């Protein structure tokens, strides 16, 4: 088992990127901004790689690997085609 030197905080939601950016000047926080145009799992992988290298007490990111699942869940109630949630 690998130990981290930081506490990782994943901020999710519509205002997550702005919230994480607001901590950019904090001395005890490493802020990770994975590229927004990449797929959710790749963003989460990048955030994890950066967190493993961080020695700050806290590392914050807005990479939510479960966003496609949340979207599919919401879509299942909005009448979208069946099976999307199971695929995600």
PDB file of N, CA, C and O in Angstrom:
ATOM      1  N   UNK A   1       0.835  -1.172   0.000  1.00  0.00           N
ATOM      2  CA  UNK A   1       0.000   0.000   0.000  1.00  0.00           C
ATOM      3  C   UNK A   1       0.884   1.241   0.000  1.00  0.00           C
ATOM      4  O   UNK A   1       1.851   1.339   0.755  1.00  0.00           O
ATOM      5  N   UNK A   2       0.529   2.177  -0.860  1.00  0.00           N
ATOM      6  CA  UNK A   2       1.291   3.406  -0.978  1.00  0.00           C
ATOM      7  C   UNK A   2       0.728   4.461  -0.024  1.00  0.00           C
ATOM      8  O   UNK A   2      -0.486   4.621   0.104  1.00  0.00           O
ATOM      9  N   UNK A   3       1.622   5.164   0.630  1.00  0.00           N
ATOM     10  CA  UNK A   3       1.193   6.243   1.519  1.00  0.00           C
ATOM     11  C   UNK A   3       1.357   7.576   0.814  1.00  0.00           C
ATOM     12  O   UNK A   3       2.314   7.791   0.070  1.00  0.00           O
ATOM     13  N   UNK A   4       0.418   8.454   1.059  1.00  0.00           N
ATOM     14  CA  UNK A   4       0.490   9.797   0.506  1.00  0.00           C
ATOM     15  C   UNK A   4       0.935  10.766   1.581  1.00  0.00           C
ATOM     16  O   UNK A   4       0.696  10.549   2.769  1.00  0.00           O
ATOM     17  N   UNK A   5       1.582  11.835   1.154  1.00  0.00           N
ATOM     18  CA  UNK A   5       1.992  12.892   2.074  1.00  0.00           C
ATOM     19  C   UNK A   5       0.976  14.019   2.105  1.00  0.00           C
ATOM     20  O   UNK A   5       1.229  15.062   2.707  1.00  0.00           O
ATOM     21  N   UNK A   6      -0.157  13.827   1.471  1.00  0.00           N
ATOM     22  CA  UNK A   6      -1.141  14.883   1.334  1.00  0.00           C
ATOM     23  C   UNK A   6      -2.546  14.317   1.511  1.00  0.00           C
ATOM     24  O   UNK A   6      -2.773  13.124   1.313  1.00  0.00           O
ATOM     25  N   UNK A   7      -3.470  15.168   1.878  1.00  0.00           N
ATOM     26  CA  UNK A   7      -4.883  14.809   1.905  1.00  0.00           C
ATOM     27  C   UNK A   7      -5.485  15.292   0.599  1.00  0.00           C
ATOM     28  O   UNK A   7      -5.393  16.477   0.279  1.00  0.00           O
ATOM     29  N   UNK A   8      -6.099  14.394  -0.160  1.00  0.00           N
ATOM     30  CA  UNK A   8      -6.639  14.730  -1.472  1.00  0.00           C
ATOM     31  C   UNK A   8      -8.108  15.094  -1.346  1.00  0.00           C
ATOM     32  O   UNK A   8      -8.906  14.340  -0.790  1.00  0.00           O
ATOM     33  N   UNK A   9      -8.449  16.257  -1.871  1.00  0.00           N
ATOM     34  CA  UNK A   9      -9.821  16.760  -1.851  1.00  0.00           C
ATOM     35  C   UNK A   9     -10.322  16.870  -3.281  1.00  0.00           C
ATOM     36  O   UNK A   9      -9.801  17.669  -4.060  1.00  0.00           O
ATOM     37  N   UNK A  10     -11.312  16.090  -3.632  1.00  0.00           N
ATOM     38  CA  UNK A  10     -11.931  16.174  -4.950  1.00  0.00           C
ATOM     39  C   UNK A  10     -13.183  17.015  -4.826  1.00  0.00           C
ATOM     40  O   UNK A  10     -14.104  16.667  -4.086  1.00  0.00           O
ATOM     41  N   UNK A  11     -13.219  18.104  -5.539  1.00  0.00           N
ATOM     42  CA  UNK A  11     -14.363  19.006  -5.516  1.00  0.00           C
ATOM     43  C   UNK A  11     -15.165  18.749  -6.792  1.00  0.00           C
ATOM     44  O   UNK A  11     -14.623  18.840  -7.893  1.00  0.00           O
ATOM     45  N   UNK A  12     -16.437  18.431  -6.651  1.00  0.00           N
ATOM     46  CA  UNK A  12     -17.261  18.120  -7.812  1.00  0.00           C
ATOM     47  C   UNK A  12     -18.473  19.041  -7.849  1.00  0.00           C
ATOM     48  O   UNK A  12     -18.857  19.635  -6.842  1.00  0.00           O
ATOM     49  N   UNK A  13     -19.056  19.142  -9.014  1.00  0.00           N
ATOM     50  CA  UNK A  13     -20.241  19.978  -9.189  1.00  0.00           C
ATOM     51  C   UNK A  13     -20.005  21.036 -10.239  1.00  0.00           C
ATOM     52  O   UNK A  13     -18.926  21.125 -10.826  1.00  0.00           O
ATOM     53  N   UNK A  14     -21.022  21.833 -10.467  1.00  0.00           N
ATOM     54  CA  UNK A  14     -20.955  22.822 -11.540  1.00  0.00           C
ATOM     55  C   UNK A  14     -19.956  23.935 -11.272  1.00  0.00           C
ATOM     56  O   UNK A  14     -19.420  24.511 -12.220  1.00  0.00           O
ATOM     57  N   UNK A  15     -19.694  24.249 -10.043  1.00  0.00           N
ATOM     58  CA  UNK A  15     -18.756  25.325  -9.688  1.00  0.00           C
ATOM     59  C   UNK A  15     -17.422  24.793  -9.179  1.00  0.00           C
ATOM     60  O   UNK A  15     -16.658  25.535  -8.561  1.00  0.00           O
ATOM     61  N   UNK A  16     -17.134  23.527  -9.429  1.00  0.00           N
ATOM     62  CA  UNK A  16     -15.930  22.892  -8.877  1.00  0.00           C
ATOM     63  C   UNK A  16     -14.648  23.569  -9.352  1.00  0.00           C
ATOM     64  O   UNK A  16     -13.762  23.839  -8.542  1.00  0.00           O
ATOM     65  N   UNK A  17     -14.536  23.845 -10.640  1.00  0.00           N
ATOM     66  CA  UNK A  17     -13.302  24.432 -11.164  1.00  0.00           C
ATOM     67  C   UNK A  17     -13.029  25.793 -10.531  1.00  0.00           C
ATOM     68  O   UNK A  17     -11.893  26.090 -10.163  1.00  0.00           O
ATOM     69  N   UNK A  18     -14.059  26.614 -10.405  1.00  0.00           N
ATOM     70  CA  UNK A  18     -13.893  27.936  -9.797  1.00  0.00           C
ATOM     71  C   UNK A  18     -13.526  27.811  -8.325  1.00  0.00           C
ATOM     72  O   UNK A  18     -12.698  28.569  -7.819  1.00  0.00           O
ATOM     73  N   UNK A  19     -14.139  26.863  -7.647  1.00  0.00           N
ATOM     74  CA  UNK A  19     -13.838  26.649  -6.231  1.00  0.00           C
ATOM     75  C   UNK A  19     -12.386  26.237  -6.039  1.00  0.00           C
ATOM     76  O   UNK A  19     -11.695  26.766  -5.168  1.00  0.00           O
ATOM     77  N   UNK A  20     -11.930  25.300  -6.846  1.00  0.00           N
ATOM     78  CA  UNK A  20     -10.542  24.835  -6.736  1.00  0.00           C
ATOM     79  C   UNK A  20      -9.581  25.967  -7.064  1.00  0.00           C
ATOM     80  O   UNK A  20      -8.578  26.149  -6.373  1.00  0.00           O
ATOM     81  N   UNK A  21      -9.880  26.736  -8.123  1.00  0.00           N
ATOM     82  CA  UNK A  21      -9.006  27.858  -8.501  1.00  0.00           C
ATOM     83  C   UNK A  21      -8.883  28.883  -7.387  1.00  0.00           C
ATOM     84  O   UNK A  21      -7.844  29.532  -7.262  1.00  0.00           O
ATOM     85  N   UNK A  22      -9.925  29.044  -6.573  1.00  0.00           N
ATOM     86  CA  UNK A  22      -9.881  30.044  -5.508  1.00  0.00           C
ATOM     87  C   UNK A  22      -8.832  29.709  -4.441  1.00  0.00           C
ATOM     88  O   UNK A  22      -8.477  30.565  -3.631  1.00  0.00           O
ATOM     89  N   UNK A  23      -8.340  28.474  -4.440  1.00  0.00           N
ATOM     90  CA  UNK A  23      -7.317  28.071  -3.481  1.00  0.00           C
ATOM     91  C   UNK A  23      -5.910  28.116  -4.062  1.00  0.00           C
ATOM     92  O   UNK A  23      -4.967  27.663  -3.413  1.00  0.00           O
ATOM     93  N   UNK A  24      -5.747  28.646  -5.259  1.00  0.00           N
ATOM     94  CA  UNK A  24      -4.448  28.648  -5.932  1.00  0.00           C
ATOM     95  C   UNK A  24      -3.369  29.384  -5.158  1.00  0.00           C
ATOM     96  O   UNK A  24      -2.195  29.028  -5.260  1.00  0.00           O
ATOM     97  N   UNK A  25      -3.731  30.391  -4.395  1.00  0.00           N
ATOM     98  CA  UNK A  25      -2.740  31.171  -3.660  1.00  0.00           C
ATOM     99  C   UNK A  25      -2.492  30.670  -2.245  1.00  0.00           C
ATOM    100  O   UNK A  25      -1.658  31.228  -1.532  1.00  0.00           O
ATOM    101  N   UNK A  26      -3.193  29.636  -1.831  1.00  0.00           N
ATOM    102  CA  UNK A  26      -3.013  29.106  -0.476  1.00  0.00           C
ATOM    103  C   UNK A  26      -1.653  28.413  -0.368  1.00  0.00           C
ATOM    104  O   UNK A  26      -1.263  27.647  -1.249  1.00  0.00           O
ATOM    105  N   UNK A  27      -0.952  28.691   0.703  1.00  0.00           N
ATOM    106  CA  UNK A  27       0.401  28.156   0.871  1.00  0.00           C
ATOM    107  C   UNK A  27       0.411  26.668   1.181  1.00  0.00           C
ATOM    108  O   UNK A  27       1.386  25.983   0.870  1.00  0.00           O
ATOM    109  N   UNK A  28      -0.636  26.162   1.777  1.00  0.00           N
ATOM    110  CA  UNK A  28      -0.641  24.759   2.199  1.00  0.00           C
ATOM    111  C   UNK A  28      -1.494  23.854   1.295  1.00  0.00           C
ATOM    112  O   UNK A  28      -1.840  22.737   1.678  1.00  0.00           O
ATOM    113  N   UNK A  29      -1.828  24.346   0.096  1.00  0.00           N
ATOM    114  CA  UNK A  29      -2.674  23.584  -0.822  1.00  0.00           C
ATOM    115  C   UNK A  29      -2.005  23.504  -2.189  1.00  0.00           C
ATOM    116  O   UNK A  29      -1.591  24.519  -2.748  1.00  0.00           O
ATOM    117  N   UNK A  30      -1.906  22.298  -2.716  1.00  0.00           N
ATOM    118  CA  UNK A  30      -1.503  22.107  -4.105  1.00  0.00           C
ATOM    119  C   UNK A  30      -2.776  21.984  -4.911  1.00  0.00           C
ATOM    120  O   UNK A  30      -3.610  21.120  -4.640  1.00  0.00           O
ATOM    121  N   UNK A  31      -2.928  22.848  -5.905  1.00  0.00           N
ATOM    122  CA  UNK A  31      -4.119  22.840  -6.745  1.00  0.00           C
ATOM    123  C   UNK A  31      -3.761  22.169  -8.065  1.00  0.00           C
ATOM    124  O   UNK A  31      -2.792  22.553  -8.722  1.00  0.00           O
ATOM    125  N   UNK A  32      -4.543  21.170  -8.447  1.00  0.00           N
ATOM    126  CA  UNK A  32      -4.318  20.428  -9.688  1.00  0.00           C
ATOM    127  C   UNK A  32      -5.452  20.758 -10.648  1.00  0.00           C
ATOM    128  O   UNK A  32      -6.629  20.627 -10.314  1.00  0.00           O
ATOM    129  N   UNK A  33      -5.070  21.191 -11.854  1.00  0.00           N
ATOM    130  CA  UNK A  33      -6.046  21.521 -12.895  1.00  0.00           C
ATOM    131  C   UNK A  33      -5.801  20.631 -14.108  1.00  0.00           C
ATOM    132  O   UNK A  33      -5.126  21.056 -15.045  1.00  0.00           O
ATOM    133  N   UNK A  34      -6.328  19.411 -14.117  1.00  0.00           N
ATOM    134  CA  UNK A  34      -6.183  18.602 -15.329  1.00  0.00           C
ATOM    135  C   UNK A  34      -6.929  19.263 -16.489  1.00  0.00           C
ATOM    136  O   UNK A  34      -7.912  19.973 -16.277  1.00  0.00           O
ATOM    137  N   UNK A  35      -6.469  19.033 -17.684  1.00  0.00           N
ATOM    138  CA  UNK A  35      -7.098  19.633 -18.867  1.00  0.00           C
ATOM    139  C   UNK A  35      -8.580  19.277 -18.920  1.00  0.00           C
ATOM    140  O   UNK A  35      -8.953  18.110 -18.805  1.00  0.00           O
ATOM    141  N   UNK A  36      -9.405  20.278 -19.094  1.00  0.00           N
ATOM    142  CA  UNK A  36     -10.856  20.085 -19.075  1.00  0.00           C
ATOM    143  C   UNK A  36     -11.377  19.357 -20.310  1.00  0.00           C
ATOM    144  O   UNK A  36     -12.479  18.811 -20.284  1.00  0.00           O
ATOM    145  N   UNK A  37     -10.605  19.344 -21.382  1.00  0.00           N
ATOM    146  CA  UNK A  37     -11.091  18.732 -22.621  1.00  0.00           C
ATOM    147  C   UNK A  37     -10.729  17.251 -22.754  1.00  0.00           C
ATOM    148  O   UNK A  37     -10.960  16.657 -23.808  1.00  0.00           O
ATOM    149  N   UNK A  38     -10.171  16.649 -21.712  1.00  0.00           N
ATOM    150  CA  UNK A  38      -9.866  15.219 -21.759  1.00  0.00           C
ATOM    151  C   UNK A  38     -10.980  14.431 -21.071  1.00  0.00           C
ATOM    152  O   UNK A  38     -11.811  15.002 -20.365  1.00  0.00           O
ATOM    153  N   UNK A  39     -10.989  13.138 -21.280  1.00  0.00           N
ATOM    154  CA  UNK A  39     -12.050  12.309 -20.700  1.00  0.00           C
ATOM    155  C   UNK A  39     -11.938  12.271 -19.171  1.00  0.00           C
ATOM    156  O   UNK A  39     -10.846  12.446 -18.631  1.00  0.00           O
ATOM    157  N   UNK A  40     -13.042  12.047 -18.478  1.00  0.00           N
ATOM    158  CA  UNK A  40     -13.047  12.103 -17.017  1.00  0.00           C
ATOM    159  C   UNK A  40     -12.029  11.179 -16.341  1.00  0.00           C
ATOM    160  O   UNK A  40     -11.376  11.592 -15.382  1.00  0.00           O
ATOM    161  N   UNK A  41     -11.883   9.956 -16.813  1.00  0.00           N
ATOM    162  CA  UNK A  41     -10.933   9.040 -16.167  1.00  0.00           C
ATOM    163  C   UNK A  41      -9.495   9.507 -16.356  1.00  0.00           C
ATOM    164  O   UNK A  41      -8.682   9.373 -15.441  1.00  0.00           O
ATOM    165  N   UNK A  42      -9.168  10.050 -17.521  1.00  0.00           N
ATOM    166  CA  UNK A  42      -7.823  10.572 -17.761  1.00  0.00           C
ATOM    167  C   UNK A  42      -7.542  11.773 -16.866  1.00  0.00           C
ATOM    168  O   UNK A  42      -6.422  11.939 -16.384  1.00  0.00           O
ATOM    169  N   UNK A  43      -8.552  12.612 -16.642  1.00  0.00           N
ATOM    170  CA  UNK A  43      -8.392  13.756 -15.750  1.00  0.00           C
ATOM    171  C   UNK A  43      -8.131  13.281 -14.316  1.00  0.00           C
ATOM    172  O   UNK A  43      -7.269  13.817 -13.620  1.00  0.00           O
ATOM    173  N   UNK A  44      -8.889  12.267 -13.890  1.00  0.00           N
ATOM    174  CA  UNK A  44      -8.707  11.732 -12.540  1.00  0.00           C
ATOM    175  C   UNK A  44      -7.342  11.079 -12.387  1.00  0.00           C
ATOM    176  O   UNK A  44      -6.705  11.214 -11.342  1.00  0.00           O
ATOM    177  N   UNK A  45      -6.886  10.373 -13.414  1.00  0.00           N
ATOM    178  CA  UNK A  45      -5.555   9.761 -13.369  1.00  0.00           C
ATOM    179  C   UNK A  45      -4.466  10.816 -13.231  1.00  0.00           C
ATOM    180  O   UNK A  45      -3.523  10.646 -12.459  1.00  0.00           O
ATOM    181  N   UNK A  46      -4.596  11.893 -13.974  1.00  0.00           N
ATOM    182  CA  UNK A  46      -3.614  12.985 -13.891  1.00  0.00           C
ATOM    183  C   UNK A  46      -3.630  13.614 -12.497  1.00  0.00           C
ATOM    184  O   UNK A  46      -2.572  13.894 -11.933  1.00  0.00           O
ATOM    185  N   UNK A  47      -4.801  13.834 -11.947  1.00  0.00           N
ATOM    186  CA  UNK A  47      -4.904  14.400 -10.598  1.00  0.00           C
ATOM    187  C   UNK A  47      -4.238  13.481  -9.574  1.00  0.00           C
ATOM    188  O   UNK A  47      -3.553  13.952  -8.666  1.00  0.00           O
ATOM    189  N   UNK A  48      -4.436  12.185  -9.719  1.00  0.00           N
ATOM    190  CA  UNK A  48      -3.832  11.224  -8.785  1.00  0.00           C
ATOM    191  C   UNK A  48      -2.312  11.216  -8.911  1.00  0.00           C
ATOM    192  O   UNK A  48      -1.605  11.182  -7.903  1.00  0.00           O
ATOM    193  N   UNK A  49      -1.803  11.246 -10.154  1.00  0.00           N
ATOM    194  CA  UNK A  49      -0.340  11.287 -10.348  1.00  0.00           C
ATOM    195  C   UNK A  49       0.267  12.508  -9.671  1.00  0.00           C
ATOM    196  O   UNK A  49       1.311  12.419  -9.025  1.00  0.00           O
ATOM    197  N   UNK A  50      -0.396  13.645  -9.826  1.00  0.00           N
ATOM    198  CA  UNK A  50       0.123  14.879  -9.220  1.00  0.00           C
ATOM    199  C   UNK A  50       0.002  14.843  -7.704  1.00  0.00           C
ATOM    200  O   UNK A  50       0.878  15.351  -7.004  1.00  0.00           O
ATOM    201  N   UNK A  51      -1.067  14.250  -7.187  1.00  0.00           N
ATOM    202  CA  UNK A  51      -1.253  14.156  -5.736  1.00  0.00           C
ATOM    203  C   UNK A  51      -0.168  13.280  -5.110  1.00  0.00           C
ATOM    204  O   UNK A  51       0.307  13.568  -4.011  1.00  0.00           O
ATOM    205  N   UNK A  52       0.220  12.225  -5.798  1.00  0.00           N
ATOM    206  CA  UNK A  52       1.261  11.338  -5.263  1.00  0.00           C
ATOM    207  C   UNK A  52       2.596  12.056  -5.116  1.00  0.00           C
ATOM    208  O   UNK A  52       3.419  11.666  -4.288  1.00  0.00           O
ATOM    209  N   UNK A  53       2.819  13.096  -5.904  1.00  0.00           N
ATOM    210  CA  UNK A  53       4.073  13.839  -5.850  1.00  0.00           C
ATOM    211  C   UNK A  53       4.014  15.042  -4.903  1.00  0.00           C
ATOM    212  O   UNK A  53       5.039  15.660  -4.617  1.00  0.00           O
ATOM    213  N   UNK A  54       2.838  15.366  -4.430  1.00  0.00           N
ATOM    214  CA  UNK A  54       2.656  16.555  -3.596  1.00  0.00           C
ATOM    215  C   UNK A  54       3.118  16.308  -2.160  1.00  0.00           C
ATOM    216  O   UNK A  54       2.926  15.229  -1.600  1.00  0.00           O
ATOM    217  N   UNK A  55       3.729  17.334  -1.588  1.00  0.00           N
ATOM    218  CA  UNK A  55       4.126  17.286  -0.179  1.00  0.00           C
ATOM    219  C   UNK A  55       3.389  18.349   0.634  1.00  0.00           C
ATOM    220  O   UNK A  55       3.686  18.563   1.809  1.00  0.00           O
ATOM    221  N   UNK A  56       2.428  19.009  -0.002  1.00  0.00           N
ATOM    222  CA  UNK A  56       1.603  19.989   0.707  1.00  0.00           C
ATOM    223  C   UNK A  56       0.596  19.228   1.569  1.00  0.00           C
ATOM    224  O   UNK A  56       0.256  18.086   1.258  1.00  0.00           O
ATOM    225  N   UNK A  57       0.122  19.839   2.635  1.00  0.00           N
ATOM    226  CA  UNK A  57      -0.864  19.157   3.478  1.00  0.00           C
ATOM    227  C   UNK A  57      -2.135  18.767   2.721  1.00  0.00           C
ATOM    228  O   UNK A  57      -2.754  17.750   3.034  1.00  0.00           O
ATOM    229  N   UNK A  58      -2.526  19.572   1.723  1.00  0.00           N
ATOM    230  CA  UNK A  58      -3.751  19.308   0.977  1.00  0.00           C
ATOM    231  C   UNK A  58      -3.494  19.428  -0.520  1.00  0.00           C
ATOM    232  O   UNK A  58      -2.719  20.273  -0.969  1.00  0.00           O
ATOM    233  N   UNK A  59      -4.159  18.567  -1.281  1.00  0.00           N
ATOM    234  CA  UNK A  59      -4.163  18.655  -2.734  1.00  0.00           C
ATOM    235  C   UNK A  59      -5.615  18.677  -3.180  1.00  0.00           C
ATOM    236  O   UNK A  59      -6.399  17.800  -2.816  1.00  0.00           O
ATOM    237  N   UNK A  60      -5.971  19.686  -3.972  1.00  0.00           N
ATOM    238  CA  UNK A  60      -7.349  19.839  -4.439  1.00  0.00           C
ATOM    239  C   UNK A  60      -7.399  19.687  -5.953  1.00  0.00           C
ATOM    240  O   UNK A  60      -6.507  20.144  -6.668  1.00  0.00           O
ATOM    241  N   UNK A  61      -8.459  19.038  -6.426  1.00  0.00           N
ATOM    242  CA  UNK A  61      -8.684  18.944  -7.868  1.00  0.00           C
ATOM    243  C   UNK A  61     -10.176  18.870  -8.145  1.00  0.00           C
ATOM    244  O   UNK A  61     -10.983  18.651  -7.242  1.00  0.00           O
ATOM    245  N   UNK A  62     -10.525  19.057  -9.412  1.00  0.00           N
ATOM    246  CA  UNK A  62     -11.931  18.992  -9.815  1.00  0.00           C
ATOM    247  C   UNK A  62     -12.173  17.872 -10.819  1.00  0.00           C
ATOM    248  O   UNK A  62     -13.138  17.924 -11.582  1.00  0.00           O
ATOM    249  N   UNK A  63     -11.312  16.865 -10.826  1.00  0.00           N
ATOM    250  CA  UNK A  63     -11.428  15.750 -11.770  1.00  0.00           C
ATOM    251  C   UNK A  63     -12.334  14.673 -11.172  1.00  0.00           C
ATOM    252  O   UNK A  63     -11.937  13.953 -10.256  1.00  0.00           O
ATOM    253  N   UNK A  64     -13.526  14.574 -11.689  1.00  0.00           N
ATOM    254  CA  UNK A  64     -14.508  13.618 -11.173  1.00  0.00           C
ATOM    255  C   UNK A  64     -14.632  12.432 -12.125  1.00  0.00           C
ATOM    256  O   UNK A  64     -15.262  12.567 -13.173  1.00  0.00           O
ATOM    257  N   UNK A  65     -14.054  11.275 -11.798  1.00  0.00           N
ATOM    258  CA  UNK A  65     -14.131  10.136 -12.707  1.00  0.00           C
ATOM    259  C   UNK A  65     -15.535   9.543 -12.798  1.00  0.00           C
ATOM    260  O   UNK A  65     -15.816   8.758 -13.704  1.00  0.00           O
ATOM    261  N   UNK A  66     -16.406   9.906 -11.880  1.00  0.00           N
ATOM    262  CA  UNK A  66     -17.766   9.367 -11.890  1.00  0.00           C
ATOM    263  C   UNK A  66     -18.779  10.294 -12.565  1.00  0.00           C
ATOM    264  O   UNK A  66     -19.978  10.016 -12.531  1.00  0.00           O
ATOM    265  N   UNK A  67     -18.327  11.379 -13.170  1.00  0.00           N
ATOM    266  CA  UNK A  67     -19.253  12.303 -13.829  1.00  0.00           C
ATOM    267  C   UNK A  67     -20.079  11.626 -14.915  1.00  0.00           C
ATOM    268  O   UNK A  67     -21.278  11.891 -15.001  1.00  0.00           O
ATOM    269  N   UNK A  68     -19.491  10.756 -15.757  1.00  0.00           N
ATOM    270  CA  UNK A  68     -20.329  10.076 -16.756  1.00  0.00           C
ATOM    271  C   UNK A  68     -21.423   9.208 -16.119  1.00  0.00           C
ATOM    272  O   UNK A  68     -22.514   9.080 -16.675  1.00  0.00           O
ATOM    273  N   UNK A  69     -21.135   8.621 -14.970  1.00  0.00           N
ATOM    274  CA  UNK A  69     -22.139   7.809 -14.272  1.00  0.00           C
ATOM    275  C   UNK A  69     -23.263   8.712 -13.765  1.00  0.00           C
ATOM    276  O   UNK A  69     -24.440   8.374 -13.890  1.00  0.00           O
ATOM    277  N   UNK A  70     -22.901   9.844 -13.202  1.00  0.00           N
ATOM    278  CA  UNK A  70     -23.913  10.790 -12.713  1.00  0.00           C
ATOM    279  C   UNK A  70     -24.779  11.299 -13.859  1.00  0.00           C
ATOM    280  O   UNK A  70     -25.996  11.419 -13.716  1.00  0.00           O
ATOM    281  N   UNK A  71     -24.153  11.600 -14.997  1.00  0.00           N
ATOM    282  CA  UNK A  71     -24.918  12.063 -16.160  1.00  0.00           C
ATOM    283  C   UNK A  71     -25.867  10.982 -16.663  1.00  0.00           C
ATOM    284  O   UNK A  71     -27.013  11.268 -17.008  1.00  0.00           O
ATOM    285  N   UNK A  72     -25.387   9.734 -16.704  1.00  0.00           N
ATOM    286  CA  UNK A  72     -26.232   8.627 -17.158  1.00  0.00           C
ATOM    287  C   UNK A  72     -27.381   8.385 -16.179  1.00  0.00           C
ATOM    288  O   UNK A  72     -28.498   8.070 -16.591  1.00  0.00           O
ATOM    289  N   UNK A  73     -27.105   8.531 -14.889  1.00  0.00           N
ATOM    290  CA  UNK A  73     -28.147   8.361 -13.872  1.00  0.00           C
ATOM    291  C   UNK A  73     -29.244   9.406 -14.068  1.00  0.00           C
ATOM    292  O   UNK A  73     -30.431   9.079 -14.057  1.00  0.00           O
ATOM    293  N   UNK A  74     -28.843  10.657 -14.246  1.00  0.00           N
ATOM    294  CA  UNK A  74     -29.818  11.724 -14.468  1.00  0.00           C
ATOM    295  C   UNK A  74     -30.575  11.485 -15.771  1.00  0.00           C
ATOM    296  O   UNK A  74     -31.781  11.723 -15.852  1.00  0.00           O
ATOM    297  N   UNK A  75     -29.854  11.012 -16.793  1.00  0.00           N
ATOM    298  CA  UNK A  75     -30.487  10.751 -18.073  1.00  0.00           C
ATOM    299  C   UNK A  75     -31.519   9.641 -18.008  1.00  0.00           C
ATOM    300  O   UNK A  75     -32.501   9.657 -18.749  1.00  0.00           O
ATOM    301  N   UNK A  76     -31.299   8.675 -17.121  1.00  0.00           N
ATOM    302  CA  UNK A  76     -32.260   7.577 -17.013  1.00  0.00           C
ATOM    303  C   UNK A  76     -33.610   8.072 -16.497  1.00  0.00           C
ATOM    304  O   UNK A  76     -34.638   7.453 -16.770  1.00  0.00           O
ATOM    305  N   UNK A  77     -33.620   9.164 -15.764  1.00  0.00           N
ATOM    306  CA  UNK A  77     -34.868   9.737 -15.282  1.00  0.00           C
ATOM    307  C   UNK A  77     -35.443  10.759 -16.250  1.00  0.00           C
ATOM    308  O   UNK A  77     -36.598  11.165 -16.120  1.00  0.00           O
ATOM    309  N   UNK A  78     -34.641  11.171 -17.218  1.00  0.00           N
ATOM    310  CA  UNK A  78     -35.086  12.163 -18.195  1.00  0.00           C
ATOM    311  C   UNK A  78     -35.598  11.511 -19.471  1.00  0.00           C
ATOM    312  O   UNK A  78     -35.891  12.197 -20.450  1.00  0.00           O
ATOM    313  N   UNK A  79     -35.706  10.186 -19.460  1.00  0.00           N
ATOM    314  CA  UNK A  79     -36.267   9.494 -20.609  1.00  0.00           C
ATOM    315  C   UNK A  79     -35.272   9.133 -21.692  1.00  0.00           C
ATOM    316  O   UNK A  79     -35.677   8.792 -22.803  1.00  0.00           O
ATOM    317  N   UNK A  80     -33.982   9.198 -21.401  1.00  0.00           N
ATOM    318  CA  UNK A  80     -32.990   8.809 -22.400  1.00  0.00           C
ATOM    319  C   UNK A  80     -33.022   7.296 -22.602  1.00  0.00           C
ATOM    320  O   UNK A  80     -33.626   6.569 -21.812  1.00  0.00           O
ATOM    321  N   UNK A  81     -32.377   6.835 -23.650  1.00  0.00           N
ATOM    322  CA  UNK A  81     -32.384   5.412 -23.994  1.00  0.00           C
ATOM    323  C   UNK A  81     -31.884   4.569 -22.825  1.00  0.00           C
ATOM    324  O   UNK A  81     -30.969   4.964 -22.102  1.00  0.00           O
ATOM    325  N   UNK A  82     -32.494   3.415 -22.655  1.00  0.00           N
ATOM    326  CA  UNK A  82     -32.106   2.508 -21.577  1.00  0.00           C
ATOM    327  C   UNK A  82     -30.729   1.907 -21.862  1.00  0.00           C
ATOM    328  O   UNK A  82     -30.323   1.764 -23.015  1.00  0.00           O
ATOM    329  N   UNK A  83     -30.031   1.564 -20.801  1.00  0.00           N
ATOM    330  CA  UNK A  83     -28.750   0.895 -20.938  1.00  0.00           C
ATOM    331  C   UNK A  83     -27.550   1.790 -20.739  1.00  0.00           C
ATOM    332  O   UNK A  83     -26.452   1.296 -20.484  1.00  0.00           O
ATOM    333  N   UNK A  84     -27.730   3.098 -20.848  1.00  0.00           N
ATOM    334  CA  UNK A  84     -26.602   4.021 -20.687  1.00  0.00           C
ATOM    335  C   UNK A  84     -25.977   3.967 -19.320  1.00  0.00           C
ATOM    336  O   UNK A  84     -24.755   4.024 -19.180  1.00  0.00           O
ATOM    337  N   UNK A  85     -26.813   3.857 -18.313  1.00  0.00           N
ATOM    338  CA  UNK A  85     -26.305   3.785 -16.936  1.00  0.00           C
ATOM    339  C   UNK A  85     -25.510   2.504 -16.726  1.00  0.00           C
ATOM    340  O   UNK A  85     -24.456   2.518 -16.091  1.00  0.00           O
ATOM    341  N   UNK A  86     -26.015   1.404 -17.257  1.00  0.00           N
ATOM    342  CA  UNK A  86     -25.323   0.122 -17.089  1.00  0.00           C
ATOM    343  C   UNK A  86     -23.970   0.137 -17.797  1.00  0.00           C
ATOM    344  O   UNK A  86     -23.006  -0.449 -17.305  1.00  0.00           O
ATOM    345  N   UNK A  87     -23.894   0.797 -18.936  1.00  0.00           N
ATOM    346  CA  UNK A  87     -22.641   0.873 -19.680  1.00  0.00           C
ATOM    347  C   UNK A  87     -21.627   1.706 -18.917  1.00  0.00           C
ATOM    348  O   UNK A  87     -20.449   1.353 -18.871  1.00  0.00           O
ATOM    349  N   UNK A  88     -22.060   2.792 -18.326  1.00  0.00           N
ATOM    350  CA  UNK A  88     -21.135   3.649 -17.575  1.00  0.00           C
ATOM    351  C   UNK A  88     -20.681   2.953 -16.323  1.00  0.00           C
ATOM    352  O   UNK A  88     -19.898   3.512 -15.555  1.00  0.00           O
TER     353      UNK A  88
END
